[in-house]
Amino acid sequence: MRVLMIFVDGVGIGKKDGEVNPFFAARLPALRSLFQGEIPSLRHRRLSARRASLIPLDANLGVPGLPQSGTGQTALFTGENGARLAGKHFGPYPYSTLRPVIEEKSIFRRLLDTGKTPCFANAFPQRFFDYIEQHRSRMTVTTLSCSQCRMPLRSAEHLARGDGVSADITNAGWHQLGYPDMPVIEPAEAGRRLARMLHRHDFVLFEYWKTDYAGHSGSMTEAIEVLERLDALLVGVLEVLDTREMLLLLTSDHGNMEDMSVKTHTRNPVPAILYGHRHRDVAERFEHHSTPGGDLCRVTPALMEFLAPGH
């Protein structure tokens, strides 16, 4: 099995109400195609189709307060309950006491230790590298994980030759980052690039944080635009992904943009959308046997079970 994981920051399962939930206001043909036109909602938070499964994941992790990125992403990418270990929800960066946990148990570290070839697909401009050189405490869980296991991050050079994807998907924002010649691409081409990277890697992660920013903005127009760009990327992924051996996982760390009536995070469950090879088997591993759905801590252990059996 090879896995493409699209991590979409700040996306929960919300009400079926296009006035507050952009998932029911945006045009999302790729997402709808997975479940015969259905979009998950709080009333229909579990969906199943021939090639796809969707289950809800609890992002609250048994800790009071609103879930945050630092602790939620620790749970998602290590399998350890970051909020409980820290004694609170914390973000956007990981709580200091969680850094050793991330170093030891991140999915990148685990895969490398078993001889697999993980890849963080996001490309970063030079100003990002200059910034983290001076502010290492302000690295997200994903970038910190790569740094700790000495897995180099992709740069502008990777992006220009098609061996990476921009956080804005199309590269359009790079013109304001000091790269006026960076080619702008269609979202579907970015999706095809991600799927093709699975021919060279066992695990590919792409992080899309624009969703969380749109949720905090309070702008429904912005939220719809961000979602439709993501859906267009999915069009390209679905064109190229070989479902005989590849699995797509799309999930999040906490709710936010599914409820545009507030500018804060939410306590809603987040979706785990699985499409392709053995999607039902992986979805079953995400589940709690005692309660419907699973939680963020179950994702990395389940993926490891399929990507590196016996380790």
N, C-alpha and C positions, 0 to 999 in steps of 0.2 A: 504493500500500500504506500501511496504517496499522498501527502495532505497539503492543500492550500488553505491556510487560515486567514480570513479577512476579519481583522479586529476593528470593529466600528465603535468608537468611543461614545458613550452617553446615549445609548439607544435601548429603551425598554419596550415592553408590551403595554399598550395603553387602550383607552376607550375607542370604540368604533364611532368616531366623531370627527369629521373633517374640519370642524371649527377649531379644534385644539390639537388634533393629532395629524401631522402632515402626511403620515402613511396613508391616510384616507382622503387626502387632497391632491397628492402628487400622482403623476403618471409613472407607474412602475411595472411595465410589461414583463421584464425579466423575472422580478420577484414573484409576480402573480402567476407566471407560467409554471412555477415549481409546484403549486398547490391548486391547480384548476381554477385560478382566479382569486383564491382566498388570500387575505392578509390577516396575520394573527391579531387578536384583540383580547382584552381581559375576559371576555365571554367565550372566546375560542382561542385559547392560548396553546393548544396542542393540535398540530396538523400532520397529516400523513398522506403520502402519495407513492406511486410506484418507484420513483427515483429519488424521493426526498422525504425527510422527516424534520419536524420542528417540535422541540420541547422547551418549556420554560425553565430558566435557571434562577434560583434565588440569589440575589446580590446583597442581601442584608446580612447574611452570615451569622445570624444569631446575636448581633450587636446593635444596640439602640442608635438612633440617629440616621442621617442620610448617608448612603454609601458614597465613597470617594474613590478617585482613580488610583492613588498610591496603594491602598490596601486591597482594593478590588482587583487590580491588575496583578498584584502579588499572588492572590488566590488563583486567579485565572492561569497565570503562566508558571506557577510552581506547584500548585495543588495544596499549598499550606494556607490556612485561614489567617490572612494578614491582619484583618480587623481584630480578631480575637487575640492574636499574638501582641498587637500593639495596644490593645485595650480600648480601641476606639477606631472609627473610620477616619482616615487621614489621606490628604492629597493636596495637590496633584502628584507630588513626588513621593516615593516610598519613605515611610518612617525610618529613621536611622537604624533602629534595632532590626529592621527587616532586611537590611542590605546583606548580611551574612546568609540569610535564608535564600535570598535570590541568587547569590553567588553559588551556593551549593546545589540548589534544586530547580533552577530555571529549566524550562524545556530545551533551551539551546544547550545548556551544560549537559543535561541528561542525554540528549541525542549525540552530542560530540563524544561523550564518554562511551557510547555503545557503537561508535564507528559510523554513525549516520551523518548525513550532510545537510544540516539546517541552513536556512538562508533568511535574512531579514531584507526584504525587497525594497524598502524605502531608501531613497537617495537624499542626501543632505548637502546644502551649500556650504562653502568654506566658512561663512560667518558662524554657522552652527558649531563646527569643529573648534573655531577660535573661542567661542563662548564656553563650551563645556570644558575646555582646557583650564579655564579660570573658575568655573562654577560646577565642579563635579557633583556637588550635593544636589544640583538641580537637574539631574538626569531622570528621565522617566524609567519605568520598570523595563521597557523593551530595550532602550539604548543602554541602560546600566547592565542588563543581562549580557548584551554583546560585548561591552567593555570588559566585564569581569572574566569572561571566558576567551578573551582575546580574539573575538570574531570581528574583523574589520567592518565598519559601516560603509555603505555605498556612497560615492561622491558624485559630483557633477559630471565627471568623466564617464562613470558608469551609466548615468542617466542619458547622456548624449549618444551613447552607442546602443541604447536600448536594453541595457542590463540592469534595470532598476526602474522604479516607479515613483513619481513625485507624490507627496502627501496631498496635493490638490488634484491629482490624477492626470491632468492635461498638460502640466508643465507651465501653464500660463503665468503663474506667480513668479517664476524664476527671472523674468525680464526685469522685475523690480529688485531682484536680489544680486544684481551685478552680472547677469548672464543674458545679455540682449540677443544672443544668437542661439539660445536653447530652442530646439524645435518644439512647437506646440502640437500635441497629438490629440486625436479623438479619444474619449473615454473607453470606447470598445477596444481600441488598440492597446491601451494600458492593461485592460483585462486579458487580452490575448498574450501579452508579454508575461503576465503573472502565471498563466496556465502553462506557457512554454517553459518557464523556469523549473517546473516540476520534472522536466525531462533531464535536468542536471542536478536536482536536489530532492532529497526525501521529504523535506518539510519546508514550505515557503510561507512566511508571515508578511502580510501587508497591513499597516496601521493607518486608519482613516479617522483623524480627529476632528475634521470639519463639522461632523454631526454634533459633537458636544458644544463646540463654539456656537453653532446655529441655535442650539437649545438655550444657551445662556443669553443670546442676543434678543430673544423674544420676538424675532421677525419670522412670521410664517412664510413670507416670500423667500427669505434666505434658506429656511429649513427645506422648503420644497425644492429649491435649486440644488442644494447639497444632496438631497436624496435622489433626485433624478439623475445627477451625475454619477452617483454610486450605482444606480440601476443600469445606466449605460455601460459602466465598467463590467457589470455582471453579464451583460449581453456578450461581450468579448470572451469572458471566462467560459461561459456555457458553450460557445462555438468551438473552443479548443480542448476543453477538459475531456480526457479519456476516462469515461466512467467505468471502464473495465478494470482499472487499477488506481484511479485517482479519486480523492474525496475532497469536496469543498466544505469547509466549515466557516460559517459567518456567525459571529457572536459579539457580545459587548461586556463591559465591566459594571455598568450601572445604568439606571434609567435617567432620562433628561428630556430629549427632544420629542418624545412621544406625547408630552403634555406641555404645549406651548402656553398654557394659561399661567404657568409659573416659570421663573427663570432659574430655579434651583434644580438639583438632582431630585430623583423620586425614589420611592421604595418599591416600585413596580418590578416584576420579574423581567429578565432580559431573555431575548430569544437565542436559541442555539439551532441554527438552520444547517442541516446536513444534506448534501446532495452528492450522489454518485456511489462509488464503490463501497459496499458494506455499510451504507448509511444507517440501516436499522440496527445492525450490531453495535455500532458506535453509540447511537442514541440510547440503546439499552444500558450501556455502561455509564452514561451520564445520569441515569435515573437513580433516585433513592428507592429502595424496596419498600420502605415504610411510609413514604409520602409521595404525592404526585410531583413529577419533575425532579430536578437535581439542584445543585448549586455550583458556584464558580469553581470550587475546590475539586470537582470531579473531572474537569476538562483535561488537564495535563496528564494525570494518571491514566485516563482512558486512552488518550492519544498514544502514550508510550506503550500501552499494552498492544496496540496494533502496529505501531511503527517499529518497535524493537521488542518483539515477543521474547519472554524469558529474562528480560533485564529489569 
